[in-house]
Amino acid sequence: MTYDLNLRVWRGDASGGELTDYVVPVEEGEVVLDALHRLQATQTGDLAVRWNCKAGKCGSCSAEINGKPRLTCMTRLSIFEPGETVTVTPLRTFPVIRDLVTDVSYNYEKAKKVPTFSPEPRQADGTYRMQQEDVQRGQEFRKCIECFLCQSVCHVIRDHEENKEAFSGPRLFLRYAELQMHPLETNDHRDAAREESGVGMCNITKCCTEVCPEGIKITDNAIIPVKEHVVDRSYDPVVWLGRKIFRRSSDD
C-alpha cells in the first residue's frame, strides 16, 4: 500500500543550510533510504546521499534520523507513527560536505596512528596456535562495518570539537582492544591507548553500544577492558614499584 511520508531533510553545504520539508510517496515495508532515493528521483535530483550496499554491511548510508545516528538502509519506515515527520540530517560530529554527506576522514587519520599487528614467530612447523576461546573473544570486534555511528554519538567529540586531537573514539578503541587481547600480539598497546588515543577521556555512558548496528558490546567488551589494562599499567602501585626497582637496578 502506498502512502505519503512527511520527510524533512537537511539541505546545504559547509557554508550552511536548512531543513526542507517534502512529501514523498512510499510503500509499506520500505526503509528511510528508499524514501531518500525516491525524493532524489522525483523532486530533488541534486540531493547528495552516500550509500552503497543497501544491506547494512557497508556503513556508507549513516545519517541522523529524528536526532539518532542510524543506517538509513536499516531504518524501517514502519517504526514511525502514522503522519509523523521523519527528519534526516547529516552526522553531527563530522564536517558537512553537502546535504547528507559528511567528511569522515577524521576516523581514517586516527586509524593511521593505531599500531599494526605484530605477531610472535611461527611455530617450528610453520603454523600459529591459538585457543578457540581467544579467537572468539576478538571476533566480535571484527564485525565492525565502520559506519561511524558510534563516533558520531560519542559526546566527547560530538559536543566538544576541541577533543578530536586527543581522542580517537569508540571505533578505534575496538582496534586497540583487538590488538591487546590477541594471544599472538607481541607489543603492549596500553601506553598508546592512553596517550595517543585518549581512552581515559571516555566515561563509559554506553551511547556507542546503543547505536551499533552490528550489536557489538563496545563499552563492556572493548572499552572497559582497555581502560582496566591501562590502569593496571599506569596506576597499580605494585606495578609502579616494580618499575621503579627495575629501573634503579638497570641504572646501577
VEXBABA-60164 format. One line per field, with one value per residue (C-alpha): residue number from 1; residue in one letter; z, y, x. Coordinates in steps of 0.2 Angstrom, whole numbers, plus 5000, padded with zeros to 4 digits. Layout:
BEGIN
resi = (NUM,...) .
resn = (A,...) .
z = (Z,...) .
y = (Y,...) .
x = (X,...) .
END
This chain:
BEGIN
resi = (1,2,3,4,5,6,7,8,9,10,11,12,13,14,15,16,17,18,19,20,21,22,23,24,25,26,27,28,29,30,31,32,33,34,35,36,37,38,39,40,41,42,43,44,45,46,47,48,49,50,51,52,53,54,55,56,57,58,59,60,61,62,63,64,65,66,67,68,69,70,71,72,73,74,75,76,77,78,79,80,81,82,83,84,85,86,87,88,89,90,91,92,93,94,95,96,97,98,99,100,101,102,103,104,105,106,107,108,109,110,111,112,113,114,115,116,117,118,119,120,121,122,123,124,125,126,127,128,129,130,131,132,133,134,135,136,137,138,139,140,141,142,143,144,145,146,147,148,149,150,151,152,153,154,155,156,157,158,159,160,161,162,163,164,165,166,167,168,169,170,171,172,173,174,175,176,177,178,179,180,181,182,183,184,185,186,187,188,189,190,191,192,193,194,195,196,197,198,199,200,201,202,203,204,205,206,207,208,209,210,211,212,213,214,215,216,217,218,219,220,221,222,223,224,225,226,227,228,229,230,231,232,233,234,235,236,237,238,239,240,241,242,243,244,245,246,247,248,249,250,251,252) .
resn = (M,T,Y,D,L,N,L,R,V,W,R,G,D,A,S,G,G,E,L,T,D,Y,V,V,P,V,E,E,G,E,V,V,L,D,A,L,H,R,L,Q,A,T,Q,T,G,D,L,A,V,R,W,N,C,K,A,G,K,C,G,S,C,S,A,E,I,N,G,K,P,R,L,T,C,M,T,R,L,S,I,F,E,P,G,E,T,V,T,V,T,P,L,R,T,F,P,V,I,R,D,L,V,T,D,V,S,Y,N,Y,E,K,A,K,K,V,P,T,F,S,P,E,P,R,Q,A,D,G,T,Y,R,M,Q,Q,E,D,V,Q,R,G,Q,E,F,R,K,C,I,E,C,F,L,C,Q,S,V,C,H,V,I,R,D,H,E,E,N,K,E,A,F,S,G,P,R,L,F,L,R,Y,A,E,L,Q,M,H,P,L,E,T,N,D,H,R,D,A,A,R,E,E,S,G,V,G,M,C,N,I,T,K,C,C,T,E,V,C,P,E,G,I,K,I,T,D,N,A,I,I,P,V,K,E,H,V,V,D,R,S,Y,D,P,V,V,W,L,G,R,K,I,F,R,R,S,S,D,D) .
z = (5000,4995,5007,5009,5020,5028,5026,5032,5025,5029,5013,5012,5012,5023,5022,5030,5026,5032,5034,5020,5020,5007,5004,4997,4991,4999,5001,5016,5020,5014,5023,5025,5011,4999,5003,5000,4984,4978,4984,4974,4958,4958,4967,4971,4958,4966,4984,4990,4998,5002,5001,4993,4998,5005,5016,5032,5028,5021,5033,5020,5022,5040,5045,5059,5059,5071,5080,5082,5072,5061,5045,5033,5024,5040,5047,5043,5040,5050,5066,5065,5069,5055,5050,5059,5051,5048,5049,5041,5045,5042,5056,5068,5073,5056,5044,5031,5013,5005,5011,5020,5015,5029,5029,5040,5036,5054,5058,5045,5051,5068,5062,5054,5072,5078,5079,5066,5072,5076,5079,5088,5076,5069,5077,5071,5059,5051,5060,5073,5088,5097,5108,5101,5116,5111,5093,5098,5110,5096,5083,5089,5086,5068,5064,5064,5047,5050,5049,5062,5071,5087,5083,5079,5095,5107,5116,5120,5102,5097,5109,5111,5094,5103,5110,5092,5093,5108,5107,5094,5099,5101,5084,5087,5104,5097,5087,5102,5112,5097,5097,5116,5118,5103,5110,5097,5098,5105,5108,5123,5117,5134,5133,5115,5120,5134,5126,5108,5108,5124,5131,5148,5142,5139,5153,5148,5145,5133,5120,5107,5111,5109,5091,5084,5070,5072,5091,5096,5115,5113,5130,5140,5129,5122,5131,5149,5147,5138,5152,5165,5156,5156,5174,5179,5169,5174,5192,5200,5215,5214,5196,5199,5212,5202,5188,5200,5207,5189,5183,5198,5196,5177,5182,5194) .
y = (5000,5017,5032,5049,5052,5069,5069,5084,5084,5095,5103,5114,5113,5118,5136,5132,5126,5122,5109,5107,5099,5086,5074,5058,5043,5027,5009,4998,4989,5002,5010,5028,5026,5021,5037,5047,5038,5042,5060,5061,5053,5063,5080,5084,5077,5086,5078,5072,5055,5042,5024,5008,4990,4994,4979,4986,4980,4994,5008,5021,5027,5034,5049,5055,5051,5061,5065,5047,5041,5026,5017,5024,5007,4998,5010,5004,5017,5007,5011,5029,5034,5037,5055,5058,5069,5059,5071,5066,5076,5073,5065,5079,5075,5077,5092,5093,5091,5093,5088,5072,5068,5072,5071,5056,5057,5061,5042,5037,5049,5042,5024,5028,5030,5013,5001,4987,4969,4961,4943,4931,4920,4904,4888,4876,4868,4884,4887,4898,4891,4899,4893,4894,4905,4918,4918,4920,4935,4946,4940,4952,4967,4962,4964,4982,4990,5007,5016,5028,5029,5026,5040,5052,5049,5050,5066,5068,5074,5077,5091,5096,5098,5103,5085,5077,5080,5070,5057,5043,5037,5020,5014,5015,5008,4992,4991,4993,4980,4968,4970,4970,4954,4945,4930,4931,4950,4954,4973,4981,4994,5001,5017,5021,5018,5031,5044,5043,5038,5046,5031,5039,5053,5040,5040,5024,5030,5016,5028,5020,5002,5008,5014,5000,4991,4975,4974,4975,4977,4991,4998,4982,4971,4983,5000,4994,4980,4993,5005,4992,4987,5005,5007,4991,4998,5016,5017,5000,5003,4986,4988,5006,5000,4986,4998,5009,4995,4988,5005,5008,4991,4995,5011,5003) .
x = (5000,5006,5005,5013,5028,5032,5050,5061,5079,5094,5100,5116,5135,5149,5144,5127,5110,5092,5079,5067,5050,5044,5030,5036,5025,5032,5027,5024,5040,5052,5066,5072,5085,5071,5062,5078,5080,5063,5064,5080,5072,5056,5059,5077,5089,5104,5101,5118,5116,5130,5126,5132,5126,5108,5111,5118,5135,5145,5141,5140,5122,5125,5114,5104,5086,5075,5091,5098,5113,5106,5109,5096,5095,5091,5078,5061,5048,5036,5044,5037,5019,5007,5008,5025,5038,5054,5069,5085,5101,5120,5130,5133,5151,5159,5160,5147,5152,5134,5117,5118,5136,5149,5168,5173,5192,5195,5192,5204,5218,5216,5217,5234,5240,5235,5250,5250,5248,5264,5263,5275,5286,5278,5279,5293,5280,5276,5259,5252,5242,5228,5214,5196,5191,5204,5198,5180,5184,5191,5179,5166,5177,5179,5161,5163,5157,5164,5148,5155,5138,5147,5159,5145,5135,5150,5148,5167,5169,5151,5149,5167,5176,5192,5194,5196,5215,5217,5203,5201,5184,5175,5179,5197,5196,5189,5205,5216,5205,5208,5226,5228,5218,5226,5236,5249,5252,5269,5268,5260,5247,5242,5253,5247,5229,5231,5242,5238,5220,5214,5204,5204,5193,5179,5166,5158,5140,5137,5129,5141,5135,5117,5118,5130,5120,5131,5126,5145,5146,5158,5158,5158,5169,5181,5182,5181,5194,5206,5204,5207,5223,5229,5225,5234,5250,5249,5242,5244,5255,5263,5267,5274,5285,5292,5296,5305,5315,5319,5324,5336,5344,5347,5355,5367) .
END
